[in-house]
Amino acid sequence: MAEGTPKDPTQELDLELVRRVQRGDGAAFDLLVRKYQHRITALIGRYVSDWSECQDVAQETFMRAYRALGNFRGDAQFYTWLHRIAVNTAKNHLVAHNRRPPTDDIDAADAEQYDLGARLRDTDTPEREAMREELERTVMKAVDALPEELRTAITLREVDGLSYEEIAQKMDCPIGTVRSRIFRAREAIDVELQPLLDVQSATRERNRP
């Protein structure tokens, strides 16, 4: 955003981190990657089904974003800009592998922070990196196993970042139904995640000085 105050604290923080990267602070870009890597991976997973390919495309997305960050002026939200790079990178990947990309792009309007991102962030030891990858795989499998109406609702909310009102319009149902579907979807995902989170918690306790 060229002038004035950004619309919300998240946008303001993103813009400050971008400015730090543009001034040569590589650690600031690491923070942006940590913040959005899980949401970007989930987004790419809707184009690229293979897990290892999805990870490669996500890495390429952040590499492209880093190279292009010098031209970012804040006219759009950082995540909206990053989302666009991810979609283009995923589609280019499909074309390069002789696969047809979808005709309709996944919209990033009013994107919000991916709620599961906070619970997946951690320090970069090999063990914790492996745990993050396992958590991500478990989330994606849990989402795939949901009934269609729950999967659609949670995806529109967590991946596309739509508001409850927008989801209600897209799914042609009351907002209360949307809230119920998202709540049930999160419960189902949490059931699958809980054993892994328990292991992670136990590991932290054992490693605590």
Secondary structure, DSSP 4 states (H G I P E B T S, - for coil): --SS--SSHHHHHHHHHHHHHHTT-HHHHHHHHHHHHHHHHHHHHTT--SHHHHHHHHHHHHHHHHHHGGG--SSS-HHHHHHHHHHHHHHHHHHHTT-PPPSSPPP-TT----TTHHHH-----HHHHHHHHHHHHHHHHHHHTS-HHHHHHHHHHHTS---HHHHHHHHTS-HHHHHHHHHHHHHHHHHHHHHHHHHHHHHHHHH--
